[in-house]
Amino acid sequence: MNLFSSWVGFALGSAFFAALTALFGKLGVVGLNSNLATLIRTVVILAVTGGLVWQRGEWQKPSTIPAHSWLFLVLSGVATGLSWLCYYRALQLGPVSKVAPVDKLSVAIAILLGVLFVGEQLTWPIAIGGALIVAGSIVIIAF
């Protein structure tokens, strides 16, 4: 398996950039309202993503996008925005070394939601990995 032609390479890239997000976010919210910081981040993301879509010629008419895609992408956007607002406030109040790992409880929650709502199979490796994430978050929060 070629690591960087599969989902694994992109997932590792996501983890790396999420780590940078935590570090740069922590440095960026110093002395700044966390909601304004989130807005600035969002504008930058819009510009970068818009530029990528334009450069790669991937734009399509909004009317060609199915209604169910619109619904779930809008809901995902709302959830992302609320997540970012909470994340930046948490970074403002707590250490990045604790906030970022606790934020990754989203992985365990996503596993549960995938099983409950998308019909994904809960295997022993996935269950154990999710449980370890929860346990790690408890240790980080408690100590």
N, CA, C and O atoms as a DFTB+ gen file, in Angstrom:
572 C
 N C O
     1  1       0.852      -1.183       0.000
     2  2       0.000       0.000       0.000
     3  2       0.892       1.237       0.000
     4  3       1.775       1.376       0.846
     5  1       0.657       2.121      -0.941
     6  2       1.368       3.398      -0.971
     7  2       0.705       4.330       0.026
     8  3      -0.441       4.743      -0.157
     9  1       1.440       4.658       1.086
    10  2       0.895       5.425       2.206
    11  2       0.256       6.736       1.776
    12  3      -0.791       7.115       2.300
    13  1       0.871       7.430       0.831
    14  2       0.389       8.757       0.493
    15  2      -0.588       8.764      -0.690
    16  3      -0.955       9.831      -1.184
    17  1      -1.002       7.593      -1.139
    18  2      -2.076       7.547      -2.129
    19  2      -3.342       6.969      -1.507
    20  3      -4.325       6.711      -2.201
    21  1      -3.309       6.767      -0.193
    22  2      -4.468       6.208       0.493
    23  2      -4.984       7.200       1.534
    24  3      -4.413       8.274       1.723
    25  1      -6.051       6.832       2.191
    26  2      -6.632       7.678       3.235
    27  2      -5.663       7.876       4.386
    28  3      -5.738       8.892       5.077
    29  1      -4.753       6.931       4.614
    30  2      -3.845       7.019       5.754
    31  2      -2.934       8.243       5.638
    32  3      -2.722       8.960       6.615
    33  1      -2.405       8.472       4.457
    34  2      -1.544       9.639       4.262
    35  2      -2.271      10.942       4.542
    36  3      -1.730      11.846       5.179
    37  1      -3.500      11.028       4.060
    38  2      -4.286      12.241       4.310
    39  2      -4.655      12.374       5.785
    40  3      -4.676      13.481       6.324
    41  1      -4.944      11.249       6.437
    42  2      -5.264      11.289       7.868
    43  2      -4.046      11.727       8.680
    44  3      -4.183      12.497       9.630
    45  1      -2.853      11.241       8.313
    46  2      -1.634      11.678       8.996
    47  2      -1.374      13.162       8.739
    48  3      -0.945      13.883       9.641
    49  1      -1.631      13.616       7.523
    50  2      -1.512      15.042       7.223
    51  2      -2.480      15.856       8.058
    52  3      -2.127      16.920       8.566
    53  1      -3.697      15.362       8.202
    54  2      -4.690      16.040       9.026
    55  2      -4.213      16.140      10.467
    56  3      -4.348      17.193      11.090
    57  1      -3.658      15.060      11.002
    58  2      -3.163      15.070      12.378
    59  2      -2.016      16.072      12.539
    60  3      -1.964      16.813      13.520
    61  1      -1.109      16.087      11.580
    62  2       0.022      17.016      11.651
    63  2      -0.464      18.463      11.624
    64  3      -0.036      19.281      12.438
    65  1      -1.360      18.778      10.684
    66  2      -1.846      20.147      10.583
    67  2      -2.739      20.517      11.761
    68  3      -2.783      21.682      12.158
    69  1      -3.454      19.539      12.326
    70  2      -4.238      19.812      13.537
    71  2      -3.319      20.157      14.704
    72  3      -3.646      21.015      15.524
    73  1      -2.173      19.492      14.776
    74  2      -1.207      19.821      15.827
    75  2      -0.692      21.246      15.647
    76  3      -0.566      21.993      16.617
    77  1      -0.396      21.617      14.407
    78  2       0.031      22.993      14.139
    79  2      -1.093      23.976      14.455
    80  3      -0.840      25.074      14.950
    81  1      -2.335      23.580      14.167
    82  2      -3.484      24.416      14.474
    83  2      -3.533      24.729      15.961
    84  3      -3.773      25.871      16.353
    85  1      -3.307      23.722      16.785
    86  2      -3.327      23.927      18.235
    87  2      -2.226      24.887      18.668
    88  3      -2.470      25.821      19.431
    89  1      -1.028      24.653      18.181
    90  2       0.095      25.500      18.568
    91  2      -0.103      26.935      18.103
    92  3       0.001      27.866      18.900
    93  1      -0.387      27.119      16.814
    94  2      -0.555      28.470      16.273
    95  2      -1.783      29.152      16.862
    96  3      -1.772      30.360      17.097
    97  1      -2.851      28.374      17.103
    98  2      -4.051      28.946      17.716
    99  2      -3.774      29.457      19.110
   100  3      -4.214      30.547      19.475
   101  1      -3.045      28.674      19.897
   102  2      -2.704      29.086      21.261
   103  2      -1.919      30.394      21.234
   104  3      -2.180      31.295      22.032
   105  1      -0.971      30.496      20.328
   106  2      -0.170      31.719      20.207
   107  2      -1.008      32.875      19.662
   108  3      -0.771      34.032      20.008
   109  1      -1.980      32.566      18.819
   110  2      -2.781      33.604      18.175
   111  2      -3.862      34.220      19.037
   112  3      -4.258      35.360      18.796
   113  1      -4.356      33.497      20.041
   114  2      -5.445      34.041      20.856
   115  2      -4.949      34.863      22.040
   116  3      -5.749      35.413      22.796
   117  1      -3.650      34.946      22.200
   118  2      -3.098      35.728      23.312
   119  2      -3.518      37.191      23.147
   120  3      -3.168      37.843      22.163
   121  1      -4.262      37.686      24.114
   122  2      -4.682      39.085      24.099
   123  2      -5.744      39.417      23.059
   124  3      -5.945      40.587      22.731
   125  1      -6.427      38.395      22.535
   126  2      -7.433      38.611      21.495
   127  2      -8.696      37.852      21.874
   128  3      -8.618      36.757      22.429
   129  1      -9.848      38.421      21.580
   130  2     -11.112      37.734      21.803
   131  2     -11.112      36.431      21.008
   132  3     -10.792      36.435      19.819
   133  1     -11.464      35.325      21.647
   134  2     -11.399      34.021      20.974
   135  2     -12.393      33.912      19.814
   136  3     -12.121      33.211      18.839
   137  1     -13.537      34.594      19.905
   138  2     -14.499      34.560      18.797
   139  2     -13.960      35.297      17.580
   140  3     -14.138      34.840      16.450
   141  1     -13.299      36.438      17.798
   142  2     -12.683      37.160      16.684
   143  2     -11.560      36.334      16.078
   144  3     -11.390      36.313      14.859
   145  1     -10.793      35.656      16.922
   146  2      -9.726      34.785      16.425
   147  2     -10.306      33.688      15.530
   148  3      -9.728      33.359      14.494
   149  1     -11.440      33.127      15.927
   150  2     -12.096      32.096      15.124
   151  2     -12.561      32.659      13.787
   152  3     -12.439      31.993      12.759
   153  1     -13.094      33.881      13.789
   154  2     -13.515      34.509      12.543
   155  2     -12.326      34.704      11.605
   156  3     -12.426      34.410      10.414
   157  1     -11.219      35.188      12.121
   158  2     -10.023      35.386      11.293
   159  2      -9.582      34.053      10.703
   160  3      -9.283      33.967       9.512
   161  1      -9.542      33.023      11.524
   162  2      -9.165      31.686      11.048
   163  2     -10.105      31.221       9.937
   164  3      -9.660      30.658       8.937
   165  1     -11.384      31.455      10.114
   166  2     -12.375      31.024       9.132
   167  2     -12.196      31.731       7.798
   168  3     -12.311      31.103       6.745
   169  1     -11.915      33.026       7.828
   170  2     -11.689      33.781       6.591
   171  2     -10.461      33.237       5.863
   172  3     -10.471      33.100       4.640
   173  1      -9.419      32.932       6.605
   174  2      -8.213      32.371       5.995
   175  2      -8.519      31.015       5.361
   176  3      -8.083      30.737       4.244
   177  1      -9.263      30.180       6.069
   178  2      -9.629      28.865       5.527
   179  2     -10.449      29.026       4.250
   180  3     -10.229      28.300       3.280
   181  1     -11.387      29.965       4.240
   182  2     -12.191      30.217       3.054
   183  2     -11.303      30.618       1.880
   184  3     -11.480      30.115       0.770
   185  1     -10.359      31.512       2.113
   186  2      -9.468      31.968       1.046
   187  2      -8.589      30.827       0.521
   188  3      -8.438      30.661      -0.689
   189  1      -8.018      30.053       1.427
   190  2      -7.134      28.959       1.007
   191  2      -7.922      27.893       0.248
   192  3      -7.492      27.442      -0.814
   193  1      -9.059      27.496       0.782
   194  2      -9.865      26.468       0.127
   195  2     -10.432      26.973      -1.196
   196  3     -10.431      26.249      -2.192
   197  1     -10.914      28.215      -1.208
   198  2     -11.413      28.797      -2.452
   199  2     -10.330      28.850      -3.518
   200  3     -10.586      28.540      -4.682
   201  1      -9.137      29.236      -3.131
   202  2      -8.018      29.268      -4.075
   203  2      -7.681      27.892      -4.607
   204  3      -7.379      27.744      -5.791
   205  1      -7.729      26.895      -3.764
   206  2      -7.440      25.526      -4.178
   207  2      -8.492      25.023      -5.176
   208  3      -8.153      24.452      -6.213
   209  1      -9.766      25.242      -4.848
   210  2     -10.847      24.813      -5.739
   211  2     -10.728      25.522      -7.084
   212  3     -10.893      24.895      -8.130
   213  1     -10.446      26.810      -7.065
   214  2     -10.300      27.581      -8.302
   215  2      -9.102      27.079      -9.116
   216  3      -9.220      26.855     -10.321
   217  1      -7.960      26.904      -8.463
   218  2      -6.742      26.490      -9.147
   219  2      -6.893      25.104      -9.764
   220  3      -6.359      24.850     -10.844
   221  1      -7.602      24.217      -9.104
   222  2      -7.766      22.850      -9.601
   223  2      -8.971      22.698     -10.533
   224  3      -9.217      21.613     -11.060
   225  1      -9.725      23.793     -10.736
   226  2     -10.882      23.740     -11.623
   227  2     -11.993      22.840     -11.101
   228  3     -12.661      22.164     -11.884
   229  1     -12.197      22.824      -9.798
   230  2     -13.165      21.916      -9.195
   231  2     -14.506      22.571      -8.859
   232  3     -15.374      21.934      -8.262
   233  1     -14.676      23.815      -9.232
   234  2     -15.933      24.507      -8.946
   235  2     -17.072      23.872      -9.724
   236  3     -16.890      23.456     -10.868
   237  1     -18.237      23.795      -9.115
   238  2     -19.436      23.382      -9.826
   239  2     -20.598      24.255      -9.377
   240  3     -20.577      24.829      -8.289
   241  1     -21.601      24.347     -10.221
   242  2     -22.757      25.175      -9.902
   243  2     -23.431      24.648      -8.640
   244  3     -23.649      23.444      -8.507
   245  1     -23.760      25.546      -7.715
   246  2     -24.448      25.096      -6.487
   247  2     -25.738      24.339      -6.775
   248  3     -26.121      23.458      -6.006
   249  1     -26.410      24.670      -7.869
   250  2     -27.679      24.002      -8.189
   251  2     -27.485      22.534      -8.576
   252  3     -28.452      21.772      -8.605
   253  1     -26.250      22.129      -8.873
   254  2     -26.004      20.730      -9.236
   255  2     -25.686      19.858      -8.022
   256  3     -25.523      18.645      -8.151
   257  1     -25.600      20.467      -6.864
   258  2     -25.278      19.723      -5.647
   259  2     -26.583      19.208      -5.040
   260  3     -27.517      19.982      -4.833
   261  1     -26.653      17.916      -4.758
   262  2     -27.900      17.340      -4.219
   263  2     -28.310      17.976      -2.884
   264  3     -27.465      18.404      -2.098
   265  1     -29.614      18.026      -2.650
   266  2     -30.161      18.642      -1.438
   267  2     -29.623      17.983      -0.168
   268  3     -29.328      18.672       0.808
   269  1     -29.492      16.643      -0.172
   270  2     -28.990      15.974       1.030
   271  2     -27.540      16.372       1.313
   272  3     -27.134      16.464       2.471
   273  1     -26.764      16.606       0.260
   274  2     -25.388      17.070       0.461
   275  2     -25.387      18.461       1.085
   276  3     -24.629      18.732       2.017
   277  1     -26.243      19.343       0.563
   278  2     -26.355      20.683       1.152
   279  2     -26.701      20.609       2.631
   280  3     -26.071      21.261       3.464
   281  1     -27.717      19.801       2.946
   282  2     -28.167      19.680       4.327
   283  2     -27.029      19.250       5.247
   284  3     -26.763      19.895       6.262
   285  1     -26.365      18.166       4.890
   286  2     -25.338      17.643       5.776
   287  2     -24.074      18.493       5.787
   288  3     -23.384      18.550       6.804
   289  1     -23.759      19.151       4.684
   290  2     -22.606      20.055       4.672
   291  2     -22.880      21.310       5.503
   292  3     -21.983      21.816       6.177
   293  1     -24.112      21.812       5.456
   294  2     -24.473      22.957       6.301
   295  2     -24.415      22.552       7.778
   296  3     -23.864      23.282       8.601
   297  1     -24.979      21.397       8.107
   298  2     -24.916      20.918       9.493
   299  2     -23.463      20.709       9.940
   300  3     -23.104      21.031      11.072
   301  1     -22.637      20.171       9.047
   302  2     -21.220      19.991       9.349
   303  2     -20.540      21.334       9.576
   304  3     -19.705      21.473      10.470
   305  1     -20.901      22.318       8.764
   306  2     -20.331      23.656       8.938
   307  2     -20.715      24.276      10.271
   308  3     -19.883      24.897      10.933
   309  1     -21.970      24.111      10.664
   310  2     -22.421      24.625      11.966
   311  2     -21.663      23.928      13.089
   312  3     -21.192      24.575      14.024
   313  1     -21.549      22.598      12.992
   314  2     -20.825      21.843      14.017
   315  2     -19.355      22.255      14.056
   316  3     -18.780      22.395      15.136
   317  1     -18.749      22.449      12.901
   318  2     -17.351      22.888      12.842
   319  2     -17.181      24.252      13.492
   320  3     -16.264      24.459      14.287
   321  1     -18.066      25.182      13.154
   322  2     -17.982      26.519      13.731
   323  2     -18.109      26.498      15.241
   324  3     -17.349      27.167      15.942
   325  1     -19.068      25.730      15.749
   326  2     -19.235      25.631      17.197
   327  2     -18.026      24.961      17.844
   328  3     -17.592      25.359      18.925
   329  1     -17.485      23.939      17.176
   330  2     -16.288      23.268      17.677
   331  2     -15.115      24.251      17.754
   332  3     -14.406      24.295      18.760
   333  1     -14.914      25.027      16.705
   334  2     -13.804      25.984      16.682
   335  2     -13.969      27.062      17.746
   336  3     -12.999      27.450      18.397
   337  1     -15.190      27.541      17.923
   338  2     -15.424      28.557      18.958
   339  2     -15.076      28.005      20.342
   340  3     -14.432      28.680      21.145
   341  1     -15.504      26.783      20.609
   342  2     -15.170      26.149      21.891
   343  2     -13.667      25.899      22.000
   344  3     -13.072      26.116      23.055
   345  1     -13.066      25.447      20.921
   346  2     -11.641      25.106      20.915
   347  2     -10.774      26.330      21.195
   348  3      -9.859      26.273      22.017
   349  1     -11.058      27.420      20.522
   350  2     -10.249      28.624      20.725
   351  2     -10.442      29.195      22.122
   352  3      -9.497      29.717      22.713
   353  1     -11.645      29.104      22.651
   354  2     -11.855      29.569      24.033
   355  2     -11.097      28.666      25.004
   356  3     -10.478      29.150      25.952
   357  1     -11.147      27.361      24.768
   358  2     -10.404      26.428      25.615
   359  2      -8.903      26.709      25.540
   360  3      -8.211      26.670      26.557
   361  1      -8.401      26.992      24.336
   362  2      -6.976      27.319      24.196
   363  2      -6.616      28.592      24.950
   364  3      -5.521      28.720      25.499
   365  1      -7.548      29.520      24.965
   366  2      -7.309      30.773      25.674
   367  2      -7.236      30.541      27.185
   368  3      -6.489      31.221      27.889
   369  1      -8.005      29.592      27.667
   370  2      -8.107      29.351      29.105
   371  2      -7.150      28.270      29.617
   372  3      -6.783      28.276      30.792
   373  1      -6.750      27.353      28.752
   374  2      -5.949      26.219      29.216
   375  2      -4.711      26.000      28.381
   376  3      -4.541      26.624      27.333
   377  1      -3.839      25.107      28.845
   378  2      -2.608      24.820      28.117
   379  2      -2.865      23.970      26.874
   380  3      -3.688      23.055      26.896
   381  1      -2.163      24.278      25.811
   382  2      -2.315      23.540      24.558
   383  2      -2.024      22.051      24.772
   384  3      -2.614      21.200      24.106
   385  1      -1.118      21.740      25.699
   386  2      -0.753      20.345      25.965
   387  2      -1.903      19.551      26.590
   388  3      -1.859      18.321      26.610
   389  1      -2.918      20.230      27.094
   390  2      -4.099      19.551      27.630
   391  2      -5.315      19.734      26.722
   392  3      -6.093      18.801      26.524
   393  1      -5.473      20.935      26.172
   394  2      -6.648      21.219      25.346
   395  2      -6.658      20.344      24.087
   396  3      -7.674      19.722      23.775
   397  1      -5.543      20.294      23.370
   398  2      -5.511      19.543      22.109
   399  2      -5.817      18.056      22.302
   400  3      -6.627      17.505      21.556
   401  1      -5.196      17.392      23.278
   402  2      -5.537      15.970      23.450
   403  2      -6.988      15.738      23.877
   404  3      -7.622      14.791      23.410
   405  1      -7.514      16.581      24.749
   406  2      -8.900      16.416      25.172
   407  2      -9.838      16.653      23.982
   408  3     -10.857      15.975      23.843
   409  1      -9.491      17.605      23.140
   410  2     -10.267      17.848      21.922
   411  2     -10.358      16.583      21.064
   412  3     -11.337      16.385      20.343
   413  1      -9.353      15.744      21.144
   414  2      -9.341      14.527      20.336
   415  2     -10.289      13.455      20.874
   416  3     -10.382      12.367      20.307
   417  1     -10.991      13.761      21.967
   418  2     -12.110      12.895      22.350
   419  2     -13.105      12.806      21.195
   420  3     -13.905      11.874      21.123
   421  1     -13.046      13.784      20.297
   422  2     -13.903      13.756      19.108
   423  2     -13.706      12.464      18.322
   424  3     -14.635      11.997      17.663
   425  1     -12.524      11.888      18.382
   426  2     -12.262      10.629      17.681
   427  2     -13.122       9.516      18.274
   428  3     -13.773       8.775      17.537
   429  1     -13.127       9.395      19.594
   430  2     -13.925       8.357      20.241
   431  2     -15.420       8.604      20.008
   432  3     -16.184       7.667      19.778
   433  1     -15.823       9.862      20.071
   434  2     -17.233      10.198      19.828
   435  2     -17.602       9.889      18.375
   436  3     -18.696       9.393      18.105
   437  1     -16.699      10.178      17.447
   438  2     -16.953       9.882      16.032
   439  2     -17.080       8.380      15.797
   440  3     -17.906       7.942      14.996
   441  1     -16.267       7.595      16.492
   442  2     -16.387       6.138      16.382
   443  2     -17.788       5.709      16.807
   444  3     -18.446       4.940      16.107
   445  1     -18.236       6.203      17.945
   446  2     -19.558       5.857      18.455
   447  2     -20.663       6.291      17.484
   448  3     -21.580       5.522      17.196
   449  1     -20.569       7.521      16.987
   450  2     -21.581       8.020      16.054
   451  2     -21.565       7.234      14.739
   452  3     -22.617       6.985      14.149
   453  1     -20.380       6.849      14.287
   454  2     -20.279       6.041      13.071
   455  2     -20.972       4.703      13.221
   456  3     -21.637       4.230      12.300
   457  1     -20.812       4.096      14.388
   458  2     -21.463       2.809      14.659
   459  2     -22.978       2.988      14.760
   460  3     -23.739       2.209      14.187
   461  1     -23.412       4.024      15.498
   462  2     -24.838       4.213      15.744
   463  2     -25.624       4.705      14.537
   464  3     -26.758       4.278      14.322
   465  1     -25.028       5.608      13.738
   466  2     -25.811       6.281      12.700
   467  2     -25.413       5.957      11.264
   468  3     -26.191       6.196      10.340
   469  1     -24.213       5.416      11.064
   470  2     -23.766       5.140       9.694
   471  2     -23.631       3.640       9.451
   472  3     -23.392       3.201       8.326
   473  1     -23.788       2.868      10.514
   474  2     -23.728       1.413      10.374
   475  2     -22.323       0.854      10.271
   476  3     -22.134      -0.258       9.779
   477  1     -21.330       1.612      10.729
   478  2     -19.966       1.093      10.702
   479  2     -19.818       0.013      11.757
   480  3     -20.498       0.030      12.783
   481  1     -18.925      -0.923      11.494
   482  2     -18.720      -2.051      12.407
   483  2     -17.713      -1.665      13.487
   484  3     -16.663      -1.089      13.204
   485  1     -18.055      -1.992      14.717
   486  2     -17.149      -1.766      15.837
   487  2     -16.315      -3.032      16.033
   488  3     -16.800      -4.044      16.539
   489  1     -15.059      -2.951      15.623
   490  2     -14.146      -4.077      15.793
   491  2     -13.388      -3.906      17.105
   492  3     -13.387      -2.827      17.697
   493  1     -12.744      -4.982      17.551
   494  2     -11.969      -4.897      18.790
   495  2     -10.864      -3.849      18.702
   496  3     -10.706      -3.071      19.643
   497  1     -10.089      -3.792      17.614
   498  2      -9.048      -2.760      17.552
   499  2      -9.611      -1.339      17.627
   500  3      -9.021      -0.470      18.270
   501  1     -10.741      -1.104      16.976
   502  2     -11.347       0.232      17.012
   503  2     -11.883       0.533      18.411
   504  3     -11.707       1.640      18.918
   505  1     -12.534      -0.447      19.034
   506  2     -13.074      -0.250      20.389
   507  2     -11.951       0.007      21.392
   508  3     -12.056       0.900      22.232
   509  1     -10.891      -0.770      21.302
   510  2      -9.763      -0.590      22.226
   511  2      -9.093       0.760      21.997
   512  3      -8.771       1.468      22.951
   513  1      -8.884       1.114      20.732
   514  2      -8.287       2.415      20.428
   515  2      -9.138       3.564      20.944
   516  3      -8.612       4.514      21.524
   517  1     -10.435       3.486      20.741
   518  2     -11.338       4.519      21.251
   519  2     -11.313       4.595      22.764
   520  3     -11.308       5.683      23.339
   521  1     -11.298       3.435      23.411
   522  2     -11.254       3.404      24.873
   523  2      -9.943       4.002      25.396
   524  3      -9.941       4.685      26.420
   525  1      -8.848       3.751      24.710
   526  2      -7.564       4.332      25.118
   527  2      -7.570       5.854      24.979
   528  3      -6.987       6.562      25.800
   529  1      -8.236       6.353      23.931
   530  2      -8.355       7.806      23.768
   531  2      -9.149       8.394      24.942
   532  3      -8.756       9.410      25.515
   533  1     -10.250       7.759      25.288
   534  2     -11.057       8.223      26.418
   535  2     -10.235       8.171      27.706
   536  3     -10.229       9.123      28.486
   537  1      -9.546       7.055      27.920
   538  2      -8.724       6.915      29.134
   539  2      -7.629       7.990      29.177
   540  3      -7.384       8.592      30.222
   541  1      -6.982       8.221      28.045
   542  2      -5.945       9.254      27.996
   543  2      -6.499      10.629      28.308
   544  3      -5.858      11.415      29.006
   545  1      -7.673      10.922      27.803
   546  2      -8.291      12.223      28.078
   547  2      -8.633      12.362      29.554
   548  3      -8.470      13.435      30.135
   549  1      -9.106      11.281      30.158
   550  2      -9.422      11.324      31.586
   551  2      -8.151      11.598      32.396
   552  3      -8.166      12.404      33.327
   553  1      -7.065      10.930      32.043
   554  2      -5.793      11.162      32.742
   555  2      -5.342      12.607      32.582
   556  3      -4.898      13.236      33.543
   557  1      -5.456      13.130      31.365
   558  2      -5.019      14.517      31.102
   559  2      -5.881      15.517      31.867
   560  3      -5.361      16.490      32.415
   561  1      -7.182      15.288      31.909
   562  2      -8.091      16.198      32.616
   563  2      -7.876      16.129      34.134
   564  3      -7.856      17.152      34.818
   565  1      -7.718      14.919      34.635
   566  2      -7.690      14.715      36.091
   567  2      -6.366      15.097      36.747
   568  3      -6.333      15.415      37.936
   569  1      -5.272      15.067      35.982
   570  2      -3.975      15.276      36.633
   571  2      -3.253      16.459      36.103
   572  3      -2.149      16.761      36.553
